[in-house]
Amino acid sequence: MLDLNEGLTTMATGMGTVFSFLVILWFAVSVMGCIVRKLNEIFPEPVAAVKTAVKKVSDDVEIAIAVAMAKMNK
């Protein structure tokens, strides 16, 4: 009977420790999220314009694609 009580005590202590750590971690992550959100309002990052390059496909590639699609649809 002594071993069972000792095991249950160890289990409760371990689970309590893990639960306490997870609560502290959740609180810390929530506070950090609020801090980062506030800092983003104060110091917004400039958004750089993204230039997309238009690449011209050669006529040979277009013809090859059209032939492949025609063969695939047969």
SVG drawing of the C-alpha trace seen along z (x, -y; Angstrom):
<svg xmlns="http://www.w3.org/2000/svg" viewBox="-10 -54 22 56">
<polyline fill="none" stroke="black" stroke-width="0.4" points="0.0,0.0 2.9,-2.3 4.2,-1.9 0.9,-2.9 0.6,-6.1 4.2,-7.0 3.5,-6.4 0.4,-8.5 2.2,-11.3 5.0,-11.3 2.5,-11.3 0.5,-14.2 3.7,-16.2 4.9,-15.6 1.6,-16.4 1.2,-19.5 4.7,-20.6 3.9,-20.1 0.6,-21.8 2.1,-24.8 4.8,-25.1 2.2,-25.0 0.2,-27.7 3.3,-29.9 4.3,-29.2 0.8,-30.1 0.8,-33.4 4.3,-34.3 3.3,-33.6 0.2,-35.7 2.1,-38.6 4.7,-38.4 2.1,-38.4 0.6,-41.6 4.0,-43.2 4.9,-42.4 1.5,-43.6 2.0,-46.9 5.6,-47.2 4.3,-46.6 1.9,-49.5 4.7,-51.8 7.4,-50.7 5.8,-49.3 8.1,-47.7 8.1,-49.3 6.7,-46.9 8.9,-46.7 7.2,-46.6 7.5,-43.3 8.4,-43.3 7.3,-40.3 9.3,-39.5 7.3,-38.4 9.2,-35.8 8.4,-35.4 7.9,-31.8 9.3,-30.9 7.0,-29.8 8.6,-26.4 7.6,-25.7 4.1,-26.9 3.7,-24.6 5.2,-21.7 2.7,-22.3 -0.2,-22.5 0.8,-19.2 1.2,-17.5 -2.2,-18.7 -3.8,-17.5 -2.2,-14.1 -3.2,-13.9 -6.9,-14.7 -7.2,-12.0"/>
</svg>
